[in-house]
Amino acid sequence: SIAPGEMLGVSSLIEPYIYISSARATIPVKVIEIDGAAVRALMQGDKLLGYALMRNVAAAVLERLKYTQVELAAARA
């Protein structure tokens, strides 16, 4: 599950830039599509912005990894 305000599709910011995520909404949602190449260019030009974005991406990925580990452990029990 993805909560309001969470990101999906961070693979456009992490090499090899291969799309690996999908989602299906069960209620009406607002989605913002961002051009990954354009964001990477901005990050390249503004290292502070790049650092802040990647820090947030890393935090989101780690949170999902923790959630996945909990789900796997529950499935094994």
Disulfide bonds with the S-S distance in Angstrom:
none
